[in-house]
Amino acid sequence: MGKQRPDGLYVHGGPLMYTNQKRIAGFALKSRLPSIYSEKEYVHAGGLMSYGNDSTEHYRRVAYFVDRILNGTRPADLPVEQPTKFELVINLKTAKQIGVKIPPEVLARANRLIK
């Protein structure tokens, strides 16, 4: 990354990345790299923005399916679902620190702004 400075950083989720979210967000902030993540927790750790499924809604659906299975429904009889609710979270403090101006159109679409 030293010689070929990237324009930004995208971090996909996963156990290894999630475990190191503070380090990754800190690296991006220190390097003044605009960063986007698939989970909002990175933004709370200092990342610039995230766009991904609403984890609260995701776990509600998991609970629904667990309840159905525990009450006798065969897993094969349950439908496959994909997320339907997504969140855009933007950290305005980080944007200011790295010198990125977020367009008003993007700010208007955000579900949550961290100041």
N, C-alpha and C positions, 0 to 999 in steps of 0.2 A: 504493500500500500504506500510505501514511501515514495517511490519514483513515479508510479502511475496513480495519482490521487483520484479516487472515485468521486462521483458527484453526489452519491448518497449511499445509504446502507439499508438493505431489507433483511430482516431477520424473521425466518419462518419459525413457528413453534416447535416444540419437542422437548423431551425431558432434559437433555443436555443444555439446550439454550435456556429453558425456564430456570434451571438451577443456577445459571450464571447471568440472570437478567440484570442485576445491578452492575456487574462488571461490564457487560456488553453496552448498556445504556451509558455508563460512565465513560467508556472508551469512545463512543460516538460523540458524546458531549465534549470531551477533552480534545478530540480530533476535529471538532466543529463540523461534523458530518450530519446532514439531515438524515433522519432515520425513521423507518416505518416498521411496525411490528404487527403480528397477527393477534396479539393479546394485549389488553389494556393495562395489565400490571406493569409492563415495561415502561409505559408512559408515566405511571405513578413513580417509577424508579428513576425518571429523568429522561426517558426517550422522547422524541419529538411527537410522534403520532402513531396511532394504531387503527387498523380497520379489520374487524373480524366478527365472528358470531358472538352474540350476547351470551356470555358464559352463565349468567343466572338463568336465562331461559333454557339453555342447553341442559343444565342440571335438573331443572323442573321436568323436562321431557324424559331424562334418564330415570328420575323417580317414578314417573308415570309408567314407564315400561317395566321397571323392577316390580312395582305393585301388581301389574297385570300378570307377570310371570309367577310371582309368589301366590297369586290367587288362582293359578291353574292354567293360564293361557300358555299354549306352546309357543316358544320363541319363533318357530317357523311360521306361525299364524299371524305374527305381528308385522305391520308394514315397515318398510325401510323409510326413514325420514332424513331430510337434509335441513340444515338451519334455514330459518325464514326471517330471522331478526338479526340485523347486523348493527354494529356500533362504530362510529368514527369518534375517536378521542384525540384531542390536541392539547399539548402542553405549551401554553403561551410563554411561560417563563423560559423554557428551553429554547423556543424559537427566538426570543430576544437575546439570549446568551450566545447563540451561534450566528446571529445576524440574518435570520430568515424571516421574511415578511409573508405571512399567510394571507392569501387573497380573501377579501370579504365573502366571495361566493362559497369558498371552502368553509370558512368559519360559520356561515349560515347553515351549512349542512351537518355540522358537528353535533353529535348527541351530548357531548360533554367537553367543556373547556377547563383546563387546569390553569389557574392563575398564580 
